Amino acid sequence: MKFIYYLVLSFFLIFPANSDQLYEIIKIPNLKLYKIEDNGLRFLFSEKGFSAGVGINNVSCSAIDENKIKENYNQISESLNVYEKDFLNKIRFKYVVICENLKISEIPALGYANPKMKTLMFNINTENKYIDRVLHHEVFHFIHFDEEDIFDQVVWKQLNDLDFGYKECSTCSNKVSLKYIDNNKGFLTDYSMSTPYEDMAEVYSFMKTNKKILIERSKKDEIIKKKITFLEKQISKLDINFKY
């Protein structure tokens, strides 16, 4: 009986389910555990909505009904279940917060990665056709976090035409569209033209979801081909089994 008691007790200690415990871990209020996947990812949702952080780090979300999560949960979980537990631990990714009307510094967003808190926030209002790409885009921000020596922005910039320059920040540009563009040399979307890391994340998102597009694009776009090669080589330094 004692063994069973301690086993049950350890379960609740390892897998926190109430909002107070979750707040102590990731500093976001009003969250509830939805599901734990086999790779260790904890999926959470906002019961009452929240606002956390200050200034440029302010993040806010509206509450969400559990039934709405069910509509897209399979696609969300399948997209992230391609990552093994060991790799997720290496990149410090553990929690997925699902909510509505996600905003970063009052600017609407589809996703937001916070490696310091091991948390990815996902806006359930994202169009279905972009769900997979948004999730993998945010995962890349976990991958490059604290790895500036591997994902060197200077080297990345040199892959582009000499007359191209990125913006100072991802919100310093009106280029926010995630729609694939076929006629802009070196770039897959408008958003990829904002900053080096957003560009890397966009290329990575296509590597994980649209291999056919990249193969065809690489035949006529040498810059895209170089960017794919760069990411494949650098990510392999963190994950020897990486393939796109």
N, C-alpha and C positions, 0 to 999 in steps of 0.2 A: 504493500500500500504506500509506503514512504516513497518508493521509486516512482510510482505513478504520480504522486503528489508533486515531486520535484520535476518530473517530466512536463507536467501540465504548467507548472509555475515557470519553467524555463521557456516554454512556448510563448507565453505572454510577455516575457521579458525581451525575447529576441524579436518578436513581431508586434510592435506597439500598435494599438488599434484606436486609442482615443486621442482626441485633438490636443489635449494637454501634453501627452508624451511626444506626439509628433512635433508640436511647437518647440519643445526643448531640443529636438534634433535638427530641424531645418528652418526654424524661426518663421514659420508661416502659420497663422491662426486658422481655426475653423476647418480643419481638414479631417477626413475620415478615410480609413483604409477600405479600398474596393476589392483588390485582389493581389496576390503574390504569385508571380510566374516562376517557372522552374529555374530560370537563369538568375533568380534573386531580385529582379526588379519589383518594387512595390508600387502599385498604381493607387493613387489617392485622388479624392475629389473634394471640391469646396462645398461645404454644407450651407454656408451663409454668405460667402463672398469674403474677400479680404483685401487689405492694402498693407504692404510691408516695405520697409526700407524708406530712404529719404532721397530727395534730389534726383540725380540721374539714375540712382539705383532703386527708385520706387517702382514696385510691381503691384498691380491690382487685378483682381478677377471678380467676376460675378458668380453667384451660386449656380449650381447646376443640379438638375434632377437626375437621379440614378438611371431612370428609364432612357434618358437621352444618351447616356454613356453606352448603354447596351447596343444602340444603333450602330456605333462605329468601333466598339471595343475590339472586335475580332481583327479588324484591319490594323488598328493601332498596335495591338499585342503581337500580331504576326510580323509586323514590320520590325519591331524591336527584339523579337525572339531569335532573330538571326545572329545576335551577339551572344557569345559564350560568357558564362559567369566570370571566368578568370579575366577575360578582356574587360568586362564592365568594372571589375574591381581595380584593374590597372589604370583605367581612365577615370576612376572615381565617379561612377554613375550608378545611382541606386534607386532614386525616387522619380516617379512621373506624376505630376499634378495635372489633372484634367479639370478645366473650368471653361467658363464662357467669358467673352469680351475681355480677353487678356490685353493689358496695356503696360508698356514700359515707359516710365516718365510721361504718362498721359498720351503716349503714342500707340495706336492699335498695333498689335503684333499677333502672329500666328503661333510663334513658339519662342522660348527663351531658355537658354542653358545657364545654369549657375553651378559650375564645378565645385566651388568652395562649399556649397551645401549639398552636393551630389544630386542636384535636382534639375529635372527638365520640366518646364511648364508648357502645356499644350492647350491651344484654343480649340475647343470642340467645334467651333463655327467654321473651321477651315474647310474649304471645298474638298470633296472626296478625292478629286484628281490630284490634289496637292498634298494629301495627308502623309503619304510615304516619304515624299521628298522633304517636307518640312521636318519630319522626325529625324531622318538621316542627316539633314543639314545641321540640326541642333546637336546631334551626336558628335559631329565633327568638331564642334566647339569644345567638347570634352576631350577629344583626342589631341587637339593642338594646345590645350591649356597647359602652361608650364613647360612647353616643348618648343620654345621659340628658336632654339638652336637647330632643331630638326626641321621645323616648318618656317624657314627663314623668309621673312617678308621681302627683304631686299632681293634675294634670289628670285622669288616669285615675280616681283615687279619687272625684272629683267627679261621675263619670258614674253612680255607684251611688246607691242610696237613702241618705239622710243617716244613718240609724241602723245602717248596715253598717260594720264595721271589719275590715281584714285582720289577719293575724297578723304577728309580727316576722320570721318565717322560714318557709320551706316545710316544714321538719321540726318546727315548733312547733305543728302542728295534726294532728289525727287524720283530717283530710279528705284522703285520698290516692287515692280512686277516680277512674278515668278514664271511668267509665260515663256516657253522656249522660243528663242529667236535663232533663225538659221542664217541670217545675213549680216551678222556683226562679228567680224574677225576676232577670234580669241575669247569670246564671251558667249555663254549659253543663255543668260537671262539679263534683263536690265539690272536686277538687284546685284548680280555678280560684278557690276562695274562700280560698286560703292567703295569697298575696302578690300585689301588683299585677303584677309581671313574670310570675309563673306564670299569672295570669289572662290577660294579654296573649298568652302563649305558647299557652294552651289555645284561645283564640279564633282565633289564627293557624292552629293545627293543623286546626281545622275549616274555615277559609277555604281551605286547600289540599287538603282531603280530602272535605269534606261540604257542598258549596255548597248542595245541595238542602235540607238541614236548616236552614242559616242563613237561607235565603230564607223558609222557612215560619215560622221562629222570629221573624224580624224583623217579620213582620206583626202579631204580638201582644205583642212584647216590645221596648219602645222603648229600653231600656238596651242590650240586645244590638245593636240597630240602630246606636246611637251608638258602641258599641265597635268595630263593624265599620268604620264610617265613619272613626273616628279612626285605626285601624291602616292602612286603605287609603291615607289621606291622608299619614300620616307615613312609611310604607314607600316611597311613591312619591317622597319626597324623596331616598331613597337609590337607588331603582331606578325610573326613569321608565316602564319597561315593565311594572311590577307590575300584575297583575290577579288577582282571585280568582274 
